[in-house]
Amino acid sequence: MDLFMGMCLLTLFYAFFCICKLVLQRREQGCYMLAYECYKPPEERKLNTGYCAKVVFRNKNLGLEEYRFLLKTIVSSGLGEETYGPPIVFAEREREPTLADAHLEMNDFIFDTLDKLFARTGVSPSEIDILAVNVSMFAPVPSLTASIINRYKMRENIKAFNLSGMGCSASLVAVDLVRHLFKSYKESYAIVVSTESMGPHWYCGKEKSMLLSNCLFRSGSCSMLLTNKRALKHRAILRLKSVVRTDLGSSDEAYGCCMQVEDEHGNLGFRLTKSLTKAAAQAFSNNLRILVPKVLPLRELLRQFLVAKLREKVKKSPEVFETLNLKSGVEHFCIHPGGRAVIDGVGKGLGLNDYDLEPARMALHRFGNTSAAGNWYVLSYMEAKKRLKKGDRILMISLGAGFMCNNCVWEVMRDLDSVNVWKDCIENYPPQCLVNPFKEKYSWINDEYLSFVRLH
């Protein structure tokens, strides 16, 4: 009997030890953001109305039909007159890009934000354990991560990852990668760099579905410093709570809705099809089913369950998330500024008001669709407006080629009001009018004028 009791006590002690170890391991697996830096191009690279028209007229392939399509798209895009274009467009060489152009553009984006990030945090490049870079349309050899390691003379045992081809959603993929790596690499620093190669991929043809990218995509970049060091928790600005990802690549329709292709004349560009909205809705709906139980309080989950059961009895076909109140578990919504239709569609589906959508709309108006960096321009707007208070939760929503939808929830660790990329203009936002003046200035263009432009 004594032996039996001893074995039982030993088993209980071992079980208690395993539970304590598991709890401590989970406590060590935190993912904290210490800082992030968004890129602001020089003033001479602003794509205002006048220069947009100049770029359009340089494309000799456009007829009046394509021009009027561009006119309508630019006016309704949600972009203002202060977005930034790639250097090659201002050098008037978008039809003849070189490898050197792509490298110069990337170096400008990446090194500017990393220099500022290291200076702000006081963390040395030699202390970085993990480096993840996501650029969808430029994958040189050596890689962009190798370029960063060489520039900052980072350690030989750094864990480097170069992500490509994932579009606007890639930034949260990189963050999720770091989150998983933190489970194996304790007490580490990680850098994530999110940007896009715009200049060498400027479309110079006339296919409407590919001209859309020229109207929406603009220059931008963001670098962020993450850590799982609990001793630095007091310095963190955000803590990652959860990540949910859906990839619909197995569906041919979803796979082809955002794709880099050549048109019939061999002009390389990025095609956006009408299937995009359908794929986005399906992917986001899939994510919500997993995300909702993680973020909503119990009372809202019970209410949702009762509503669904009631509708099942009445209609036999309950619409699961129609009455969902995400605001009961999330204070801020960081929607990828992919375009006005994307922002409005997400807002309508989630029942968000103008206040909730303002950060995404303003980021789109001021900086355009900066691809994978877009969410961070939205976040920096919230910070510049002093909206983010300790304990608040932020839902990030990103959509990208594949087709994929990635969502994550951040918890604000302290009141945020840092000076950032919005510092020179935040007092002017939101503006009273978001109408792009392109239409009133250039709606008079006709076939005769376009013919004259092509000849000269």
Buried (B, 14 or more C-beta within 10 A) or exposed (E): EEEEEEEEEEEEEEEEEEEEEEEEEEEBBBBBBBBBBBBBBEEEBBBBBEBBBBBBBBBEBBEBEBBEBBBBBBBBBBBBBBBBBBBBBBEEBBEEBEEEBBBBBBBBBBBBBBBBBBEBBEBEBEBBBBBBBBBBBBEBEEBBBBBBBEBBEBEEEBBBBBBBBBBBBBBBBBBBBBBEBBEEBEEBBBBBBBBBBBBBBBBBBBBBBBBBBBBBBBBBBBBBBBBBBBEBEEBBBBBBBBBBBBBBEEBEBBBBBBBBEEBEEEBBBBBBBEBBBBBBBBBBBBBBEEBBEEBBEEEBBEBBEEBBEEBEEEEEEBEBBEEBBBBEBBBBBBBBBBBBBBBBBBBEBBBBEEEBBBBBBBBBBBBBBBBBBBBBBBBBBBBBBEBBEEEBBBBBBBBBBBBBBBBBBBBBBBEBEBEBBBEEEBEEBBEEEBEBBBBEBBEEBEEEBBEEBEEE
